[in-house]
């Protein structure tokens, strides 16, 4: 969701004026087809709105508006047409584009897939770990390699344009252009623009510079300093990640010819994966704001004393037999060590939260809030993970619900959950038992899971009643790695 977290201040900030300039278009309709819903995000040169069209199916999509003139329209519309024909799993799909007028003012619009979250939103809460940065880098390099191979550049690579759609990481594609073409606008350069851009030079090395800035920002939550001194290399802080220090420094080299190519970066990423333990997987959602939790203590490993080197051991002689008393002593000693080790593990485990007793009928499902047994977490690439179907044993619904719907959470998003994410949805129930309206009852830690909960709550049904009045209910959803539960409570 393209939200830039605009804050409130006592005075009117420029960002507030920009926001008001765009939110005034909410409720307008483009060509009687695309109603402009909630403003998802804006800048000084564009605004993004939620919209829907029967021609594009039931899913919500996003529409981006750009103020235009004839010159911009003649250069930008062919780019969107070309980008609309590009199909790649890690590039956001463009669905429709064109020109329009709002209150007599000319605009360009482009309709695209709706993204659940952006890297910029994640960085508002926390930095990425090294493993998460590696996992983000793989699909990003895949998309860049695809574009660079066709002499195209992404053009505006930055955290706000690294998005999560379902369980896929995707790059914005409305900024794609040929290497030989100029930039989309004449706005002032930013930290994501390479040094050579101010002289009108353009190459695939510009994307590599922007990628270096994104990696720096992803690991530190701030842009690199010193980028304004274009003749000197960007200085990395002393505590910067050792795993990424060399590659980021090379990407931020002021000379484009000294930056690595995307092919070299792909080879580096593969070598990193081959030379390290399996990486933790991040899915924009990597990208979901999480509840702070305390990690569960890990039992200490019992390590036997190191064995003597082979060369130091006396070789057994055929003429000598082992001393039976010494052999018996060694065996008894080994048994005592194993017994003490097993007792230690049992004592550590006994301090954990005990697992709940099996439910009647032999069910092994756990009640919400109970500690789940820790299992080996086998990580898989984002593109190969399928969302699990929540089993009926995960549900804890109130008897008042005739039909309940539990949100489908992609496996990639579910793996980012630490602890529990709770969402409360208030619903108005008609006399026939159907949900008339649903809205968030409390502001939760994740708008992504809040949206899933509201969509599911709208599909619940309750027993009909004879009176003409409507009922007020609250549906409480609990998201965890092990599953999702939901139960309805009557509000008085």
ABEGO torsion letter per residue (X at the ends): XBBAGBBBBABBBAAAAAAAAAAAABGBBBGGABBBBBBAEBBAABBBBBBBBAAAEABBBBBBBBBBBAAAAAAAAAAAAAAAABBBAABBBBABBEBBBBGGBBBBBBBBBBBABBAAAAAAABBBBAAAAAAAAAAAAAAAAAAAAAGBBAGBBBAAABBBBEABBBBBAAABBBAABBBABABBBBAABBAAAAAGBBBAAAAAAAAAAAAAAAAAGBBBBGAABAABBBBBBAABBAAAAAAAAAAABABAAABBBAAAAAAAAAAAAAABBBBBBBBAXXABBBBBBBBBBBBBBBBBBBBBBAAABBBBBAABBBBAAAAAAAAAAAAAAAAAAAAAAAAAAAABBBBBBBBBGGBABBBBGBBBBBBBBBBBBAAABBBBBBBAAABBBBAABABBBBBBBBAAAAAABBEBBBBBBBBBBBAAGBBABBBBABBBABAAAAAAAAAAAAABBBBBBABABBBBBBBBBBBBAAEBBBBBBBBX
